[in-house]
């Protein structure tokens, strides 16, 4: 059995930063593994630990810089990794969900996985649509926002619990091959051990270009345009009440009445 996990490197912005055109200046960015993907990686590794003959493969769309982040997934138990990048991607300001689905679909065609795990969303763009868009593109069964998973490898069925709106939860069975988008809290992601970090250095990260995937630059054309980026202005109007609790409560009540918030 093969489990394919999508892994994304996301940028964390320092509290004080400066913009460089339509982007945050590089020196103010720190890169890390997307939070939701950490849970997807952990779920895949647990599946491999609980079942025989399971290979876990990660796939990332990202430049060479992202290999440091990919190594962290390898250190946690992923067997090998794939990194998709191309010169045509360098000039793309915002890679939309459709383009991601095209790239990942080509990887799926090469790898032929039985199960694909993705994070529900990414810390940076928060689209929350890549997993289900991929499932549609490759015609796999799918379940989104999965917060519990019991995989029956022999039966080829994933028993899942998923979050719905309004605090409702759904229990359902999904036949493999399938795409599951993983919610935070489904497990407790492990820390990479020193042994795992050392082993990760020798594990394969296979680079693939668009031509390697049988695609061309049209695959990453997007209808999304990044028009403007700015730092929002922060405005505040704070009133501080002196005195003991009784005096503060009286002053607060007066302000609320003046604002029209008192009882009618």
Residue pairs with C-beta under 8 A, 6 or more apart in sequence:
1 51
1 53
1 54
1 55
1 114
1 115
1 153
2 54
2 55
2 56
2 57
2 111
2 112
2 113
2 114
2 115
3 44
3 47
3 48
3 54
3 55
3 56
3 57
3 113
3 114
3 115
3 116
3 117
4 57
4 58
4 59
4 107
4 108
4 111
4 113
4 115
4 116
4 117
5 37
5 40
5 41
5 44
5 56
5 57
5 58
5 59
5 73
5 78
5 116
5 117
5 118
6 37
6 40
6 58
6 59
6 60
6 104
6 116
6 117
6 118
6 119
6 130
6 131
6 134
7 33
7 34
7 37
7 40
7 41
7 58
7 59
7 60
7 69
7 70
7 73
7 81
8 33
8 34
8 37
8 60
8 61
8 62
8 119
8 122
9 31
9 32
9 33
9 34
9 60
9 62
9 65
9 66
9 69
9 70
10 31
10 32
10 33
10 34
10 122
10 123
10 124
11 24
11 29
11 30
11 31
11 124
12 29
12 30
12 31
12 32
12 123
13 24
13 28
13 29
14 28
14 29
14 30
16 28
17 24
17 25
17 28
17 231
18 24
18 25
18 28
19 25
19 229
19 230
19 231
20 26
21 229
22 93
22 226
22 228
22 229
23 93
23 229
24 229
31 65
31 66
31 68
31 69
32 69
33 41
33 69
33 72
33 73
34 119
34 122
34 123
34 124
35 119
35 123
35 184
36 119
36 120
36 121
36 122
36 123
36 182
36 183
36 184
37 73
37 118
37 119
37 122
38 119
38 189
39 119
39 182
39 183
39 184
39 185
39 186
39 187
39 189
40 117
40 118
40 119
40 182
41 58
41 73
41 76
41 77
41 78
41 117
41 189
42 76
42 187
42 188
42 189
42 190
43 117
43 149
43 182
43 186
43 187
44 56
44 78
44 117
45 56
45 76
45 77
45 78
45 190
46 187
47 54
47 56
47 115
47 151
47 153
48 54
48 55
48 56
48 77
48 79
49 77
51 151
51 153
54 153
55 79
55 80
56 77
56 78
56 79
57 78
57 79
57 80
57 81
57 82
57 111
57 113
58 70
58 73
58 74
58 78
58 80
58 81
58 82
59 81
59 82
59 83
59 84
59 104
59 107
59 111
60 66
60 69
60 70
60 81
60 82
60 83
60 84
61 83
61 84
61 85
61 89
61 95
61 100
61 103
61 104
62 69
62 70
62 83
62 84
62 85
63 85
63 89
63 90
64 83
64 85
64 207
66 83
67 83
67 205
70 81
70 83
70 205
71 197
71 200
71 201
71 203
71 205
72 192
72 200
73 81
74 80
74 81
74 196
74 199
74 200
74 203
74 205
75 192
75 193
75 196
75 197
75 199
75 200
76 189
76 190
76 192
76 196
77 190
77 196
78 203
79 203
80 203
80 204
80 205
80 206
81 203
81 204
81 205
81 206
82 107
82 111
82 205
82 206
82 208
83 205
83 206
83 207
83 208
84 103
84 107
84 207
84 208
84 209
84 213
85 207
85 208
85 209
86 209
86 210
86 211
86 217
86 220
88 210
88 216
88 217
88 220
89 95
89 220
92 99
92 220
92 222
93 225
93 226
94 125
94 222
94 224
94 225
94 226
95 220
95 222
96 222
96 223
96 224
97 127
97 129
97 130
97 133
98 133
98 222
99 219
99 220
99 221
99 222
100 130
100 133
100 134
101 130
101 133
101 134
101 136
101 137
102 137
102 215
102 219
102 220
103 210
103 213
103 215
103 219
103 220
104 130
104 134
104 137
105 134
105 137
105 138
106 213
106 214
106 215
107 208
107 213
108 116
108 134
108 138
109 138
110 213
113 177
114 156
114 176
114 177
115 151
115 158
115 176
115 177
115 178
115 180
116 131
116 134
116 135
116 140
116 177
116 178
116 179
116 180
117 179
117 180
117 181
117 182
118 130
118 131
118 134
118 179
118 180
118 181
118 182
119 131
119 181
119 182
120 128
120 131
120 144
120 145
120 181
120 182
120 183
120 184
121 127
121 128
122 130
128 181
131 142
131 144
131 179
131 180
131 181
132 142
132 144
132 179
132 181
134 140
134 179
135 141
135 142
135 178
135 179
136 142
138 179
140 177
140 178
140 179
141 174
141 175
141 176
141 177
141 178
141 179
142 174
142 178
142 179
142 180
142 181
143 158
143 160
143 162
143 172
143 174
143 178
143 179
143 180
143 181
144 162
144 180
144 181
145 162
145 163
145 164
145 181
145 183
146 160
146 161
146 162
146 180
146 181
146 182
146 183
146 186
147 161
147 162
147 163
147 169
147 183
147 185
147 186
148 160
148 161
148 186
149 158
149 159
149 160
149 161
149 180
149 182
149 186
150 158
150 159
150 160
151 157
151 158
151 159
152 158
152 159
156 175
156 176
157 173
157 174
157 175
157 176
158 173
158 174
158 175
158 176
158 178
158 180
159 171
159 172
159 173
160 171
160 172
160 173
160 174
160 180
161 169
161 170
161 171
162 169
162 170
162 172
162 183
163 169
163 183
164 170
174 180
192 200
210 216
210 217
210 219
210 220
239 255
241 247
241 248
241 251
241 252
242 248
243 251
253 262
256 262
